Amino acid sequence: QVQLVESGGGLVQPGGSLRLSCVAAGSIFSFYTWAWYRQAPGKQRELVASINRESFGARTNYADSVKGRFTITRDNAKNMVNLQMNSLKPEDTAVYYCNRVPIVNTDWGQGTQVTVSS
């Protein structure tokens, strides 16, 4: 089992930026594709961005709703995956989680709350 700890959320005004981080303990981090997911109140959890392992080119994939605004990166030396979020919108408000692709349901962390509001 992997322990995932997300951080970096907060309250930000529309148009602002946040940088989320996730540290994964207990895994061969570099072996996996990692992703950020989010869940807004009353909605299903959705995939926001993913990044595959460096041996596959560390290719990234984004939900249409965040393309051009969010950037996912990984640091294998630190077992960390980051999400830089720019030009935030109220509809980005959600709890953000990291996990592998495909999801490992026993690995969910506590998430980090992102609230975009004026």
C-alpha positions as CSV (number, residue, x, y, z in Angstrom):
1,Q,0.0,0.0,0.0
2,V,1.1,3.5,-0.8
3,Q,0.7,6.5,1.5
4,L,-0.2,9.6,-0.4
5,V,-0.1,13.1,1.2
6,E,-1.4,16.0,-0.7
7,S,-0.8,19.7,0.1
8,G,-0.9,23.2,-1.3
9,G,-4.6,23.8,-1.5
10,G,-6.3,26.9,-0.2
11,L,-8.7,29.8,-1.0
12,V,-7.8,31.9,-4.1
13,Q,-9.6,34.5,-6.1
14,P,-10.6,33.8,-9.7
15,G,-7.6,34.2,-12.0
16,G,-5.2,33.3,-9.2
17,S,-2.7,30.4,-9.0
18,L,-2.0,27.5,-6.7
19,R,0.7,24.7,-6.7
20,L,-0.4,21.4,-5.3
21,S,2.1,18.7,-4.3
22,C,1.7,15.0,-3.5
23,V,4.3,12.9,-1.9
24,A,4.0,9.1,-2.3
25,A,5.7,6.9,0.3
26,G,6.1,3.2,0.0
27,S,6.1,2.7,-3.7
28,I,8.5,2.4,-6.6
29,F,7.3,5.9,-7.6
30,S,9.1,6.1,-10.9
31,F,7.5,3.0,-12.2
32,Y,4.0,4.3,-12.4
33,T,1.8,6.8,-14.2
34,W,0.6,9.4,-11.7
35,A,-2.4,11.7,-11.8
36,W,-4.3,14.4,-10.1
37,Y,-8.0,13.9,-9.6
38,R,-10.7,16.1,-8.1
39,Q,-14.1,15.9,-6.7
40,A,-16.5,18.8,-6.4
41,P,-19.5,18.6,-4.1
42,G,-22.3,16.5,-5.6
43,K,-20.1,15.4,-8.5
44,Q,-18.1,12.3,-9.3
45,R,-14.4,12.2,-9.0
46,E,-12.7,13.1,-12.3
47,L,-9.2,12.9,-13.7
48,V,-7.6,16.3,-14.1
49,A,-4.1,15.5,-15.3
50,S,-1.8,12.6,-15.7
51,I,1.9,12.0,-16.3
52,N,3.4,8.7,-17.4
53,R,6.8,7.4,-16.4
54,E,10.0,8.9,-17.8
55,S,10.9,5.7,-19.7
56,F,7.7,6.4,-21.6
57,G,8.6,10.0,-22.2
58,A,6.8,11.5,-19.2
59,R,3.9,12.4,-21.5
60,T,1.1,14.4,-20.0
61,N,-2.6,14.3,-20.5
62,Y,-5.2,16.9,-19.3
63,A,-8.9,17.2,-19.0
64,D,-10.3,19.6,-21.6
65,S,-11.5,21.9,-18.8
66,V,-7.9,22.5,-17.6
67,K,-5.9,22.4,-20.8
68,G,-3.6,25.5,-21.1
69,R,-4.1,26.4,-17.4
70,F,-2.8,23.4,-15.4
71,T,0.6,21.7,-15.6
72,I,1.5,18.4,-14.1
73,T,5.1,17.5,-13.3
74,R,6.9,14.8,-11.4
75,D,10.1,14.5,-9.4
76,N,11.1,10.9,-9.1
77,A,14.0,11.7,-6.7
78,K,11.5,13.1,-4.2
79,N,8.6,10.7,-5.0
80,M,6.5,13.8,-5.8
81,V,4.0,14.8,-8.3
82,N,3.0,18.5,-8.6
83,L,0.1,20.4,-10.2
84,Q,0.6,24.0,-11.1
85,M,-2.8,25.6,-11.5
86,N,-3.1,29.0,-13.2
87,S,-6.0,31.2,-14.2
88,L,-8.2,29.4,-11.7
89,K,-12.0,29.5,-12.1
90,P,-14.8,29.0,-9.6
91,E,-15.6,25.7,-11.3
92,D,-12.1,24.4,-10.3
93,T,-13.3,24.4,-6.7
94,A,-13.0,20.8,-5.4
95,V,-10.9,18.5,-3.2
96,Y,-7.9,17.4,-5.2
97,Y,-6.3,14.0,-4.8
98,C,-3.3,12.2,-6.4
99,N,-3.3,8.6,-7.3
100,R,-1.9,6.2,-9.8
101,V,-3.3,5.4,-13.3
102,P,-5.2,3.1,-13.1
103,I,-6.5,4.1,-9.7
104,V,-5.6,2.0,-6.7
105,N,-8.5,2.5,-4.4
106,T,-6.6,1.5,-1.3
107,D,-4.2,4.4,-1.8
108,W,-6.4,7.5,-1.5
109,G,-5.0,10.3,0.7
110,Q,-6.9,13.0,2.5
111,G,-6.8,15.3,-0.5
112,T,-6.4,19.0,-0.4
113,Q,-9.2,21.5,-0.7
114,V,-9.1,24.2,-3.5
115,T,-11.6,26.9,-3.3
116,V,-11.8,29.6,-6.0
117,S,-14.0,32.5,-4.9
118,S,-14.1,36.2,-4.8
